[in-house]
Amino acid sequence: MPIVAAADGSALGNPGPAGWAWYVNDGCWAAGGWPHGTNNMGELMAVIDLLEQTAAAGLSGEPLKVLCDSQYVINTVTKWIPGWKRKGWRKADGSPVMNLELVQRLDALVAGREVAFEWVKGHAGHELNEAADVRARAVATAYQRGSASIPSGPGWSRGTDASAGASPAAEPALFEPEPERPEDAVVRLEKSLLTAEVRGDPSRLAELLHPDFEEIGASGRLWDRDTTIQALASAPAQTAELSAVLGVSQVASDALLVVFETSGPRGLARRSSLWVKTSSGWKLRFHQGTPAA
């Protein structure tokens, strides 16, 4: 049976205090991070450290199954790297590959090993994914607080029969980070909607957009949910990034208004989004964007 591990990354602010973690069981996991990094950096580093630690334990010949909630990492390894290498580590549009040092490091570690990647839905109760997520977020939170104690975990134990799921004596429980504030949650989701990874995933868009979602675009056109999902999925490239949050206001007990700015090739835009809390989480109900004068 293969070794099965979950790998995850977290960034508070993205970029901001960042963490990564991989998890097999309570006695076999590792975590780390940086005072300033991105979610994608954490996702890559979690897999890198897992590969390095299993190799150091003499397990390079063992099949490894990595559970990821990041399509970015999976696509990087299984689809994009060969093309990037042919183009001198540049993307199809000629722009340089982001996180190149980590990508090259991961490419070298995967070579010659039997590694399979499986996508799992994040924040959906998957036991291993949730355990990795908690640890990655705990590291990011520790850096955010300026803590002198950064969770690192026991690492890989040579006595761990990971394929059988055996657990050596568990380390003391990892401290749980404070629950995410609603204001932070909607800003995080707003940022995710600007990424190519989410924009190109109709199922993820369907999760985030309210059934009655509407948007008034810069041209004045009114977009509904289905038309928006189709348009984004057909052209998922990230065209802007959130550059400033101007305010988050509670307009009802279950509704938050986010006012923010984005910057990109088309210049600066000021935007507002209404997020409503439902039984299945925060959903974007209305959005409007206007180019800045």
C-alpha atoms as an extended CHARMM CRD file, in Angstrom:
* protein
*
       293  EXT
         1         1  MET       CA              0.0000000000        0.0000000000        0.0000000000  PROA      1               0.0000000000
         2         2  PRO       CA              1.2240000000        3.5360000000       -0.6890000000  PROA      2               0.0000000000
         3         3  ILE       CA              2.1410000000        6.0620000000        1.9380000000  PROA      3               0.0000000000
         4         4  VAL       CA             -0.8080000000        8.4690000000        2.1510000000  PROA      4               0.0000000000
         5         5  ALA       CA             -0.3020000000       12.0300000000        3.3390000000  PROA      5               0.0000000000
         6         6  ALA       CA             -2.1510000000       15.3260000000        3.0690000000  PROA      6               0.0000000000
         7         7  ALA       CA             -0.2820000000       18.5290000000        2.2290000000  PROA      7               0.0000000000
         8         8  ASP       CA             -1.5910000000       22.0660000000        2.6310000000  PROA      8               0.0000000000
         9         9  GLY       CA             -0.5460000000       25.7030000000        2.7610000000  PROA      9               0.0000000000
        10        10  SER       CA             -1.9440000000       28.8270000000        4.3700000000  PROA      10              0.0000000000
        11        11  ALA       CA             -1.3040000000       32.5700000000        4.1060000000  PROA      11              0.0000000000
        12        12  LEU       CA             -2.9810000000       35.2750000000        6.1640000000  PROA      12              0.0000000000
        13        13  GLY       CA             -3.3470000000       38.1260000000        3.6990000000  PROA      13              0.0000000000
        14        14  ASN       CA             -1.8400000000       36.1840000000        0.7910000000  PROA      14              0.0000000000
        15        15  PRO       CA              0.8360000000       37.4390000000        0.7610000000  PROA      15              0.0000000000
        16        16  GLY       CA              1.3090000000       37.6370000000        4.4910000000  PROA      16              0.0000000000
        17        17  PRO       CA              2.3510000000       35.3660000000        7.3630000000  PROA      17              0.0000000000
        18        18  ALA       CA              2.3830000000       31.9160000000        5.7740000000  PROA      18              0.0000000000
        19        19  GLY       CA              2.5710000000       28.3040000000        6.8120000000  PROA      19              0.0000000000
        20        20  TRP       CA              2.7240000000       24.8280000000        5.3280000000  PROA      20              0.0000000000
        21        21  ALA       CA              2.1500000000       21.3390000000        6.6920000000  PROA      21              0.0000000000
        22        22  TRP       CA              1.9300000000       17.7080000000        5.7160000000  PROA      22              0.0000000000
        23        23  TYR       CA              0.1610000000       15.1090000000        7.8110000000  PROA      23              0.0000000000
        24        24  VAL       CA              0.0770000000       11.3060000000        7.9550000000  PROA      24              0.0000000000
        25        25  ASN       CA             -1.1260000000       10.8290000000       11.5310000000  PROA      25              0.0000000000
        26        26  ASP       CA             -0.7530000000       12.4970000000       14.9210000000  PROA      26              0.0000000000
        27        27  GLY       CA              2.7140000000       11.0540000000       15.3690000000  PROA      27              0.0000000000
        28        28  CYS       CA              3.9220000000       11.7770000000       11.8360000000  PROA      28              0.0000000000
        29        29  TRP       CA              3.5700000000       15.3250000000       10.5290000000  PROA      29              0.0000000000
        30        30  ALA       CA              5.6380000000       18.4110000000        9.9480000000  PROA      30              0.0000000000
        31        31  ALA       CA              5.0170000000       22.1200000000        9.5470000000  PROA      31              0.0000000000
        32        32  GLY       CA              6.8840000000       25.3350000000        8.8750000000  PROA      32              0.0000000000
        33        33  GLY       CA              6.5090000000       28.6800000000        7.1780000000  PROA      33              0.0000000000
        34        34  TRP       CA              7.6750000000       32.2450000000        6.7270000000  PROA      34              0.0000000000
        35        35  PRO       CA              6.8720000000       35.6790000000        8.1490000000  PROA      35              0.0000000000
        36        36  HSD       CA              5.8490000000       36.7100000000        4.6240000000  PROA      36              0.0000000000
        37        37  GLY       CA              4.7390000000       34.3750000000        1.8680000000  PROA      37              0.0000000000
        38        38  THR       CA              1.8230000000       33.1990000000       -0.2420000000  PROA      38              0.0000000000
        39        39  ASN       CA             -0.6130000000       30.3280000000       -0.0860000000  PROA      39              0.0000000000
        40        40  ASN       CA              0.9150000000       28.7750000000       -3.2160000000  PROA      40              0.0000000000
        41        41  MET       CA              4.3910000000       28.9000000000       -1.6590000000  PROA      41              0.0000000000
        42        42  GLY       CA              3.0160000000       26.9960000000        1.3170000000  PROA      42              0.0000000000
        43        43  GLU       CA              1.2590000000       24.4350000000       -0.8680000000  PROA      43              0.0000000000
        44        44  LEU       CA              4.4930000000       23.7370000000       -2.7800000000  PROA      44              0.0000000000
        45        45  MET       CA              6.7050000000       23.6260000000        0.3200000000  PROA      45              0.0000000000
        46        46  ALA       CA              4.4300000000       21.1450000000        2.0820000000  PROA      46              0.0000000000
        47        47  VAL       CA              4.9150000000       18.6270000000       -0.7330000000  PROA      47              0.0000000000
        48        48  ILE       CA              8.6440000000       19.4070000000       -0.9870000000  PROA      48              0.0000000000
        49        49  ASP       CA              9.2400000000       18.7230000000        2.7040000000  PROA      49              0.0000000000
        50        50  LEU       CA              7.1750000000       15.5340000000        2.5580000000  PROA      50              0.0000000000
        51        51  LEU       CA              9.2860000000       14.2490000000       -0.3200000000  PROA      51              0.0000000000
        52        52  GLU       CA             12.5360000000       15.2620000000        1.3770000000  PROA      52              0.0000000000
        53        53  GLN       CA             11.6620000000       13.6610000000        4.7030000000  PROA      53              0.0000000000
        54        54  THR       CA             10.4510000000       10.3990000000        3.1860000000  PROA      54              0.0000000000
        55        55  ALA       CA             13.6230000000       10.2500000000        1.0870000000  PROA      55              0.0000000000
        56        56  ALA       CA             15.7780000000       10.8610000000        4.1730000000  PROA      56              0.0000000000
        57        57  ALA       CA             13.9410000000        8.0000000000        5.9080000000  PROA      57              0.0000000000
        58        58  GLY       CA             14.9190000000        5.6480000000        3.0780000000  PROA      58              0.0000000000
        59        59  LEU       CA             11.4370000000        5.5220000000        1.5580000000  PROA      59              0.0000000000
        60        60  SER       CA             12.1570000000        6.8500000000       -1.9200000000  PROA      60              0.0000000000
        61        61  GLY       CA             11.1880000000        3.5000000000       -3.3790000000  PROA      61              0.0000000000
        62        62  GLU       CA              7.8010000000        3.4260000000       -1.6670000000  PROA      62              0.0000000000
        63        63  PRO       CA              4.7140000000        4.6350000000       -3.5680000000  PROA      63              0.0000000000
        64        64  LEU       CA              3.4820000000        7.9550000000       -2.2080000000  PROA      64              0.0000000000
        65        65  LYS       CA             -0.0410000000        9.3550000000       -2.5050000000  PROA      65              0.0000000000
        66        66  VAL       CA             -0.3520000000       13.0750000000       -1.7760000000  PROA      66              0.0000000000
        67        67  LEU       CA             -3.7620000000       14.5340000000       -1.0010000000  PROA      67              0.0000000000
        68        68  CYS       CA             -3.9840000000       18.2120000000       -2.0250000000  PROA      68              0.0000000000
        69        69  ASP       CA             -6.7650000000       20.7640000000       -2.1200000000  PROA      69              0.0000000000
        70        70  SER       CA             -4.5810000000       22.8760000000       -4.4290000000  PROA      70              0.0000000000
        71        71  GLN       CA             -5.1180000000       22.4530000000       -8.1680000000  PROA      71              0.0000000000
        72        72  TYR       CA             -2.0910000000       24.7350000000       -8.5640000000  PROA      72              0.0000000000
        73        73  VAL       CA              0.2790000000       22.1570000000       -7.0760000000  PROA      73              0.0000000000
        74        74  ILE       CA             -1.3110000000       19.2190000000       -8.8820000000  PROA      74              0.0000000000
        75        75  ASN       CA             -1.2820000000       20.9660000000      -12.2530000000  PROA      75              0.0000000000
        76        76  THR       CA              2.2710000000       22.1990000000      -11.6970000000  PROA      76              0.0000000000
        77        77  VAL       CA              3.5800000000       18.6500000000      -11.2620000000  PROA      77              0.0000000000
        78        78  THR       CA              1.3120000000       16.7370000000      -13.6370000000  PROA      78              0.0000000000
        79        79  LYS       CA              0.7230000000       19.2220000000      -16.4700000000  PROA      79              0.0000000000
        80        80  TRP       CA              2.7370000000       22.4310000000      -16.5310000000  PROA      80              0.0000000000
        81        81  ILE       CA              6.3540000000       21.6410000000      -15.6450000000  PROA      81              0.0000000000
        82        82  PRO       CA              7.2960000000       19.9030000000      -18.9370000000  PROA      82              0.0000000000
        83        83  GLY       CA              6.1140000000       22.8820000000      -20.9860000000  PROA      83              0.0000000000
        84        84  TRP       CA              7.7640000000       25.3850000000      -18.6710000000  PROA      84              0.0000000000
        85        85  LYS       CA             11.0620000000       23.5430000000      -18.9570000000  PROA      85              0.0000000000
        86        86  ARG       CA             10.8940000000       23.5050000000      -22.7570000000  PROA      86              0.0000000000
        87        87  LYS       CA             10.3350000000       27.2520000000      -22.7460000000  PROA      87              0.0000000000
        88        88  GLY       CA             13.2430000000       27.9690000000      -20.3980000000  PROA      88              0.0000000000
        89        89  TRP       CA             11.0210000000       28.0640000000      -17.3080000000  PROA      89              0.0000000000
        90        90  ARG       CA              8.5490000000       30.4820000000      -18.8130000000  PROA      90              0.0000000000
        91        91  LYS       CA              4.7990000000       30.1680000000      -19.1440000000  PROA      91              0.0000000000
        92        92  ALA       CA              2.8880000000       29.9970000000      -22.4130000000  PROA      92              0.0000000000
        93        93  ASP       CA              2.5290000000       33.7780000000      -22.5260000000  PROA      93              0.0000000000
        94        94  GLY       CA              6.2760000000       34.2480000000      -22.0340000000  PROA      94              0.0000000000
        95        95  SER       CA              6.0400000000       35.4660000000      -18.4580000000  PROA      95              0.0000000000
        96        96  PRO       CA              8.3820000000       33.9120000000      -15.8680000000  PROA      96              0.0000000000
        97        97  VAL       CA              7.1650000000       31.0080000000      -13.7650000000  PROA      97              0.0000000000
        98        98  MET       CA              6.1700000000       32.1160000000      -10.2780000000  PROA      98              0.0000000000
        99        99  ASN       CA              7.8530000000       30.5000000000       -7.2650000000  PROA      99              0.0000000000
       100       100  LEU       CA             10.5160000000       29.1590000000       -9.6280000000  PROA      100             0.0000000000
       101       101  GLU       CA             12.9810000000       28.0200000000       -6.9580000000  PROA      101             0.0000000000
       102       102  LEU       CA             10.3140000000       25.9450000000       -5.2110000000  PROA      102             0.0000000000
       103       103  VAL       CA              8.9540000000       24.5750000000       -8.4990000000  PROA      103             0.0000000000
       104       104  GLN       CA             12.4200000000       23.4410000000       -9.6260000000  PROA      104             0.0000000000
       105       105  ARG       CA             13.0800000000       21.8980000000       -6.2420000000  PROA      105             0.0000000000
       106       106  LEU       CA              9.8050000000       19.9830000000       -6.4190000000  PROA      106             0.0000000000
       107       107  ASP       CA             10.5350000000       18.8480000000       -9.9760000000  PROA      107             0.0000000000
       108       108  ALA       CA             13.8800000000       17.3760000000       -8.9170000000  PROA      108             0.0000000000
       109       109  LEU       CA             12.3520000000       15.5620000000       -5.9370000000  PROA      109             0.0000000000
       110       110  VAL       CA              9.5250000000       13.9810000000       -7.9440000000  PROA      110             0.0000000000
       111       111  ALA       CA             11.8810000000       12.6500000000      -10.6310000000  PROA      111             0.0000000000
       112       112  GLY       CA             12.2540000000        8.8830000000      -10.4030000000  PROA      112             0.0000000000
       113       113  ARG       CA              9.7000000000        8.4810000000       -7.6190000000  PROA      113             0.0000000000
       114       114  GLU       CA              6.2610000000        6.9140000000       -7.7430000000  PROA      114             0.0000000000
       115       115  VAL       CA              4.1670000000        9.8560000000       -6.6040000000  PROA      115             0.0000000000
       116       116  ALA       CA              0.4340000000       10.2110000000       -7.2340000000  PROA      116             0.0000000000
       117       117  PHE       CA             -1.5770000000       13.3410000000       -6.4810000000  PROA      117             0.0000000000
       118       118  GLU       CA             -5.2630000000       13.3490000000       -5.5750000000  PROA      118             0.0000000000
       119       119  TRP       CA             -7.3760000000       16.4770000000       -5.2920000000  PROA      119             0.0000000000
       120       120  VAL       CA             -9.5760000000       16.7330000000       -2.2080000000  PROA      120             0.0000000000
       121       121  LYS       CA            -12.0290000000       19.4910000000       -1.4880000000  PROA      121             0.0000000000
       122       122  GLY       CA            -10.6980000000       21.8530000000        1.1700000000  PROA      122             0.0000000000
       123       123  HSD       CA            -12.6490000000       22.7130000000        4.3190000000  PROA      123             0.0000000000
       124       124  ALA       CA            -15.0690000000       19.8730000000        3.6690000000  PROA      124             0.0000000000
       125       125  GLY       CA            -14.3640000000       17.6340000000        6.6360000000  PROA      125             0.0000000000
       126       126  HSD       CA            -11.6900000000       15.4140000000        5.0340000000  PROA      126             0.0000000000
       127       127  GLU       CA             -9.7800000000       14.1730000000        8.0880000000  PROA      127             0.0000000000
       128       128  LEU       CA             -6.2280000000       14.2960000000        6.7290000000  PROA      128             0.0000000000
       129       129  ASN       CA             -6.7500000000       17.5340000000        4.8000000000  PROA      129             0.0000000000
       130       130  GLU       CA             -8.2670000000       19.2470000000        7.8430000000  PROA      130             0.0000000000
       131       131  ALA       CA             -5.3540000000       18.1110000000       10.0150000000  PROA      131             0.0000000000
       132       132  ALA       CA             -2.8120000000       19.5370000000        7.5530000000  PROA      132             0.0000000000
       133       133  ASP       CA             -4.8250000000       22.7460000000        7.1600000000  PROA      133             0.0000000000
       134       134  VAL       CA             -5.0180000000       23.3250000000       10.9280000000  PROA      134             0.0000000000
       135       135  ARG       CA             -1.2630000000       22.9410000000       11.2800000000  PROA      135             0.0000000000
       136       136  ALA       CA             -0.4050000000       25.1610000000        8.3080000000  PROA      136             0.0000000000
       137       137  ARG       CA             -2.7710000000       27.8670000000        9.5660000000  PROA      137             0.0000000000
       138       138  ALA       CA             -1.3650000000       27.5400000000       13.0860000000  PROA      138             0.0000000000
       139       139  VAL       CA              2.1200000000       28.3380000000       11.7610000000  PROA      139             0.0000000000
       140       140  ALA       CA              0.8270000000       31.3410000000        9.8070000000  PROA      140             0.0000000000
       141       141  THR       CA             -1.0100000000       32.5490000000       12.9210000000  PROA      141             0.0000000000
       142       142  ALA       CA              2.1090000000       32.1320000000       15.0480000000  PROA      142             0.0000000000
       143       143  TYR       CA              4.1060000000       34.2930000000       12.6310000000  PROA      143             0.0000000000
       144       144  GLN       CA              1.2850000000       36.8360000000       12.5560000000  PROA      144             0.0000000000
       145       145  ARG       CA              1.3870000000       37.1130000000       16.3460000000  PROA      145             0.0000000000
       146       146  GLY       CA              5.1700000000       37.3070000000       16.4340000000  PROA      146             0.0000000000
       147       147  SER       CA              5.3190000000       34.1450000000       18.5190000000  PROA      147             0.0000000000
       148       148  ALA       CA              8.7070000000       32.7340000000       19.4320000000  PROA      148             0.0000000000
       149       149  SER       CA              7.2520000000       29.2210000000       19.2330000000  PROA      149             0.0000000000
       150       150  ILE       CA              6.5030000000       28.0280000000       15.7010000000  PROA      150             0.0000000000
       151       151  PRO       CA              4.8580000000       24.5720000000       15.4440000000  PROA      151             0.0000000000
       152       152  SER       CA              7.1250000000       22.1700000000       13.5750000000  PROA      152             0.0000000000
       153       153  GLY       CA              5.8330000000       18.6920000000       14.4280000000  PROA      153             0.0000000000
       154       154  PRO       CA              7.6870000000       15.4350000000       15.0690000000  PROA      154             0.0000000000
       155       155  GLY       CA              8.6080000000       15.0130000000       11.3970000000  PROA      155             0.0000000000
       156       156  TRP       CA              9.0340000000       11.6140000000        9.8420000000  PROA      156             0.0000000000
       157       157  SER       CA              9.7490000000        8.7580000000       12.1990000000  PROA      157             0.0000000000
       158       158  ARG       CA             11.5780000000        5.6980000000       10.8970000000  PROA      158             0.0000000000
       159       159  GLY       CA              9.3270000000        3.6930000000       13.1740000000  PROA      159             0.0000000000
       160       160  THR       CA              6.1710000000        4.9330000000       11.5070000000  PROA      160             0.0000000000
       161       161  ASP       CA              4.3530000000        2.3950000000        9.3680000000  PROA      161             0.0000000000
       162       162  ALA       CA              2.5790000000        5.1070000000        7.4030000000  PROA      162             0.0000000000
       163       163  SER       CA              1.0980000000        2.7690000000        4.8330000000  PROA      163             0.0000000000
       164       164  ALA       CA             -0.6840000000        0.8770000000        7.5860000000  PROA      164             0.0000000000
       165       165  GLY       CA             -1.7390000000        4.0460000000        9.3640000000  PROA      165             0.0000000000
       166       166  ALA       CA              0.0540000000        3.1100000000       12.6010000000  PROA      166             0.0000000000
       167       167  SER       CA              0.7120000000        5.9870000000       14.9830000000  PROA      167             0.0000000000
       168       168  PRO       CA              3.6540000000        6.1830000000       17.3430000000  PROA      168             0.0000000000
       169       169  ALA       CA              3.1620000000        8.0590000000       20.5890000000  PROA      169             0.0000000000
       170       170  ALA       CA              1.5460000000       11.3240000000       19.6110000000  PROA      170             0.0000000000
       171       171  GLU       CA              3.2000000000       14.6630000000       20.1780000000  PROA      171             0.0000000000
       172       172  PRO       CA              1.3840000000       17.1400000000       22.3960000000  PROA      172             0.0000000000
       173       173  ALA       CA             -1.6610000000       18.4760000000       20.5950000000  PROA      173             0.0000000000
       174       174  LEU       CA             -1.0240000000       21.3530000000       18.2540000000  PROA      174             0.0000000000
       175       175  PHE       CA             -2.5800000000       24.5430000000       19.5030000000  PROA      175             0.0000000000
       176       176  GLU       CA             -5.6950000000       25.5070000000       17.6360000000  PROA      176             0.0000000000
       177       177  PRO       CA             -5.6170000000       28.9240000000       15.9700000000  PROA      177             0.0000000000
       178       178  GLU       CA             -8.3560000000       31.3600000000       16.8500000000  PROA      178             0.0000000000
       179       179  PRO       CA            -11.4900000000       30.9410000000       14.7170000000  PROA      179             0.0000000000
       180       180  GLU       CA            -11.3610000000       33.0210000000       11.5560000000  PROA      180             0.0000000000
       181       181  ARG       CA            -13.2720000000       36.2780000000       11.8940000000  PROA      181             0.0000000000
       182       182  PRO       CA            -16.1340000000       36.7220000000        9.3970000000  PROA      182             0.0000000000
       183       183  GLU       CA            -14.4390000000       39.8840000000        8.0950000000  PROA      183             0.0000000000
       184       184  ASP       CA            -11.2370000000       37.9610000000        7.3770000000  PROA      184             0.0000000000
       185       185  ALA       CA            -13.1640000000       35.0770000000        5.8140000000  PROA      185             0.0000000000
       186       186  VAL       CA            -14.9610000000       37.2080000000        3.2200000000  PROA      186             0.0000000000
       187       187  VAL       CA            -11.7610000000       39.0660000000        2.3000000000  PROA      187             0.0000000000
       188       188  ARG       CA             -9.9890000000       35.7220000000        1.8580000000  PROA      188             0.0000000000
       189       189  LEU       CA            -12.8140000000       34.4710000000       -0.3690000000  PROA      189             0.0000000000
       190       190  GLU       CA            -12.8000000000       37.7130000000       -2.3360000000  PROA      190             0.0000000000
       191       191  LYS       CA             -9.0820000000       37.2740000000       -3.0340000000  PROA      191             0.0000000000
       192       192  SER       CA             -9.6440000000       33.6860000000       -4.1150000000  PROA      192             0.0000000000
       193       193  LEU       CA            -12.1720000000       34.8470000000       -6.7180000000  PROA      193             0.0000000000
       194       194  LEU       CA             -9.3980000000       36.8180000000       -8.4040000000  PROA      194             0.0000000000
       195       195  THR       CA             -7.1560000000       33.7690000000       -8.8630000000  PROA      195             0.0000000000
       196       196  ALA       CA             -6.9970000000       31.7790000000      -12.0820000000  PROA      196             0.0000000000
       197       197  GLU       CA             -7.3120000000       28.5730000000      -10.0570000000  PROA      197             0.0000000000
       198       198  VAL       CA            -10.7930000000       29.4910000000       -8.7770000000  PROA      198             0.0000000000
       199       199  ARG       CA            -11.9580000000       31.4160000000      -11.8510000000  PROA      199             0.0000000000
       200       200  GLY       CA            -11.2650000000       28.3800000000      -14.0280000000  PROA      200             0.0000000000
       201       201  ASP       CA            -13.1460000000       25.9630000000      -11.7590000000  PROA      201             0.0000000000
       202       202  PRO       CA            -16.9380000000       26.1430000000      -12.3610000000  PROA      202             0.0000000000
       203       203  SER       CA            -17.6730000000       23.9140000000       -9.3760000000  PROA      203             0.0000000000
       204       204  ARG       CA            -15.7210000000       26.1850000000       -7.0470000000  PROA      204             0.0000000000
       205       205  LEU       CA            -17.3890000000       29.2780000000       -8.5200000000  PROA      205             0.0000000000
       206       206  ALA       CA            -20.7690000000       27.6590000000       -7.9880000000  PROA      206             0.0000000000
       207       207  GLU       CA            -19.8820000000       27.1610000000       -4.3310000000  PROA      207             0.0000000000
       208       208  LEU       CA            -18.9260000000       30.8130000000       -3.8440000000  PROA      208             0.0000000000
       209       209  LEU       CA            -21.6180000000       32.6000000000       -5.8510000000  PROA      209             0.0000000000
       210       210  HSD       CA            -25.0810000000       32.8820000000       -4.3230000000  PROA      210             0.0000000000
       211       211  PRO       CA            -27.9020000000       31.3260000000       -6.4110000000  PROA      211             0.0000000000
       212       212  ASP       CA            -29.2690000000       34.8660000000       -6.8780000000  PROA      212             0.0000000000
       213       213  PHE       CA            -25.8670000000       36.4150000000       -7.5950000000  PROA      213             0.0000000000
       214       214  GLU       CA            -25.7790000000       39.5290000000       -9.7620000000  PROA      214             0.0000000000
       215       215  GLU       CA            -22.9760000000       41.7910000000      -10.9260000000  PROA      215             0.0000000000
       216       216  ILE       CA            -22.9680000000       45.1800000000      -12.5910000000  PROA      216             0.0000000000
       217       217  GLY       CA            -19.8450000000       45.3360000000      -14.7360000000  PROA      217             0.0000000000
       218       218  ALA       CA            -17.7960000000       48.3740000000      -15.6900000000  PROA      218             0.0000000000
       219       219  SER       CA            -19.8030000000       48.6570000000      -18.9200000000  PROA      219             0.0000000000
       220       220  GLY       CA            -23.0700000000       48.7780000000      -17.0070000000  PROA      220             0.0000000000
       221       221  ARG       CA            -24.0760000000       45.2730000000      -18.0650000000  PROA      221             0.0000000000
       222       222  LEU       CA            -25.9850000000       43.1860000000      -15.5450000000  PROA      222             0.0000000000
       223       223  TRP       CA            -24.5550000000       39.6700000000      -15.1660000000  PROA      223             0.0000000000
       224       224  ASP       CA            -26.3290000000       36.7410000000      -13.5270000000  PROA      224             0.0000000000
       225       225  ARG       CA            -24.7080000000       33.7400000000      -11.8300000000  PROA      225             0.0000000000
       226       226  ASP       CA            -24.7190000000       31.3010000000      -14.7580000000  PROA      226             0.0000000000
       227       227  THR       CA            -23.4130000000       33.8450000000      -17.2610000000  PROA      227             0.0000000000
       228       228  THR       CA            -20.6740000000       34.9160000000      -14.8600000000  PROA      228             0.0000000000
       229       229  ILE       CA            -19.5260000000       31.3380000000      -14.2550000000  PROA      229             0.0000000000
       230       230  GLN       CA            -19.4370000000       30.6140000000      -18.0020000000  PROA      230             0.0000000000
       231       231  ALA       CA            -17.5080000000       33.8020000000      -18.7610000000  PROA      231             0.0000000000
       232       232  LEU       CA            -14.9060000000       33.2500000000      -16.0390000000  PROA      232             0.0000000000
       233       233  ALA       CA            -14.4290000000       29.5610000000      -16.8260000000  PROA      233             0.0000000000
       234       234  SER       CA            -13.8180000000       30.3430000000      -20.5030000000  PROA      234             0.0000000000
       235       235  ALA       CA            -11.1480000000       32.9640000000      -19.6930000000  PROA      235             0.0000000000
       236       236  PRO       CA             -9.8370000000       32.1530000000      -16.2250000000  PROA      236             0.0000000000
       237       237  ALA       CA             -6.5500000000       34.0920000000      -16.3190000000  PROA      237             0.0000000000
       238       238  GLN       CA             -6.0430000000       36.3600000000      -13.3320000000  PROA      238             0.0000000000
       239       239  THR       CA             -6.3870000000       39.9500000000      -14.5830000000  PROA      239             0.0000000000
       240       240  ALA       CA             -6.1800000000       41.8400000000      -11.2960000000  PROA      240             0.0000000000
       241       241  GLU       CA             -5.1500000000       41.4640000000       -7.6870000000  PROA      241             0.0000000000
       242       242  LEU       CA             -6.6220000000       42.9300000000       -4.5450000000  PROA      242             0.0000000000
       243       243  SER       CA             -4.4050000000       45.8620000000       -3.6470000000  PROA      243             0.0000000000
       244       244  ALA       CA             -6.2960000000       47.4300000000       -0.7370000000  PROA      244             0.0000000000
       245       245  VAL       CA             -9.2780000000       46.6910000000        1.4800000000  PROA      245             0.0000000000
       246       246  LEU       CA            -11.0670000000       50.0040000000        2.0830000000  PROA      246             0.0000000000
       247       247  GLY       CA            -13.5690000000       48.6270000000        4.5580000000  PROA      247             0.0000000000
       248       248  VAL       CA            -15.6940000000       45.7070000000        5.6990000000  PROA      248             0.0000000000
       249       249  SER       CA            -19.0910000000       46.6770000000        7.1310000000  PROA      249             0.0000000000
       250       250  GLN       CA            -21.7940000000       44.5600000000        8.7070000000  PROA      250             0.0000000000
       251       251  VAL       CA            -25.0350000000       45.5910000000        6.9930000000  PROA      251             0.0000000000
       252       252  ALA       CA            -27.1640000000       42.8240000000        8.5410000000  PROA      252             0.0000000000
       253       253  SER       CA            -26.6890000000       39.9990000000       11.0040000000  PROA      253             0.0000000000
       254       254  ASP       CA            -25.7810000000       37.6680000000        8.1360000000  PROA      254             0.0000000000
       255       255  ALA       CA            -24.3750000000       40.1060000000        5.5660000000  PROA      255             0.0000000000
       256       256  LEU       CA            -21.0510000000       41.8990000000        5.1090000000  PROA      256             0.0000000000
       257       257  LEU       CA            -20.1960000000       44.6080000000        2.5910000000  PROA      257             0.0000000000
       258       258  VAL       CA            -16.5790000000       44.5980000000        1.3760000000  PROA      258             0.0000000000
       259       259  VAL       CA            -15.2010000000       47.6980000000       -0.3590000000  PROA      259             0.0000000000
       260       260  PHE       CA            -11.7920000000       47.2650000000       -1.9490000000  PROA      260             0.0000000000
       261       261  GLU       CA             -9.4400000000       48.2160000000       -4.7540000000  PROA      261             0.0000000000
       262       262  THR       CA             -7.8580000000       46.0150000000       -7.3900000000  PROA      262             0.0000000000
       263       263  SER       CA             -4.9230000000       46.7370000000       -9.6550000000  PROA      263             0.0000000000
       264       264  GLY       CA             -3.9230000000       45.0930000000      -12.9130000000  PROA      264             0.0000000000
       265       265  PRO       CA             -3.1280000000       45.6840000000      -16.5780000000  PROA      265             0.0000000000
       266       266  ARG       CA             -6.3640000000       47.6470000000      -16.9590000000  PROA      266             0.0000000000
       267       267  GLY       CA             -5.4520000000       49.9450000000      -14.0990000000  PROA      267             0.0000000000
       268       268  LEU       CA             -7.0100000000       50.6110000000      -10.7250000000  PROA      268             0.0000000000
       269       269  ALA       CA            -10.6350000000       49.7240000000      -10.0150000000  PROA      269             0.0000000000
       270       270  ARG       CA            -12.8120000000       50.2770000000       -6.9720000000  PROA      270             0.0000000000
       271       271  ARG       CA            -15.1820000000       47.4710000000       -6.1230000000  PROA      271             0.0000000000
       272       272  SER       CA            -17.8770000000       46.5150000000       -3.6520000000  PROA      272             0.0000000000
       273       273  SER       CA            -19.1630000000       43.0440000000       -2.8050000000  PROA      273             0.0000000000
       274       274  LEU       CA            -22.0750000000       41.9230000000       -0.6600000000  PROA      274             0.0000000000
       275       275  TRP       CA            -21.4680000000       38.5860000000        1.0480000000  PROA      275             0.0000000000
       276       276  VAL       CA            -24.2700000000       36.7400000000        2.8530000000  PROA      276             0.0000000000
       277       277  LYS       CA            -23.9380000000       33.8880000000        5.3410000000  PROA      277             0.0000000000
       278       278  THR       CA            -25.8420000000       30.7330000000        4.4000000000  PROA      278             0.0000000000
       279       279  SER       CA            -26.0630000000       27.2600000000        5.8650000000  PROA      279             0.0000000000
       280       280  SER       CA            -23.1870000000       26.2260000000        3.5730000000  PROA      280             0.0000000000
       281       281  GLY       CA            -20.9420000000       29.2190000000        4.2240000000  PROA      281             0.0000000000
       282       282  TRP       CA            -20.4010000000       32.7230000000        2.8650000000  PROA      282             0.0000000000
       283       283  LYS       CA            -21.8030000000       33.3800000000       -0.6190000000  PROA      283             0.0000000000
       284       284  LEU       CA            -21.2740000000       36.3870000000       -2.8750000000  PROA      284             0.0000000000
       285       285  ARG       CA            -24.6930000000       37.9290000000       -3.5320000000  PROA      285             0.0000000000
       286       286  PHE       CA            -23.7890000000       41.1110000000       -5.4170000000  PROA      286             0.0000000000
       287       287  HSD       CA            -20.6920000000       42.7010000000       -6.9280000000  PROA      287             0.0000000000
       288       288  GLN       CA            -19.9520000000       45.9460000000       -8.7220000000  PROA      288             0.0000000000
       289       289  GLY       CA            -16.6590000000       47.2620000000      -10.1120000000  PROA      289             0.0000000000
       290       290  THR       CA            -15.8270000000       50.7230000000      -11.4330000000  PROA      290             0.0000000000
       291       291  PRO       CA            -12.5440000000       51.8860000000      -13.0280000000  PROA      291             0.0000000000
       292       292  ALA       CA            -10.8880000000       54.5710000000      -10.9120000000  PROA      292             0.0000000000
       293       293  ALA       CA            -10.7120000000       58.0030000000      -12.4500000000  PROA      293             0.0000000000
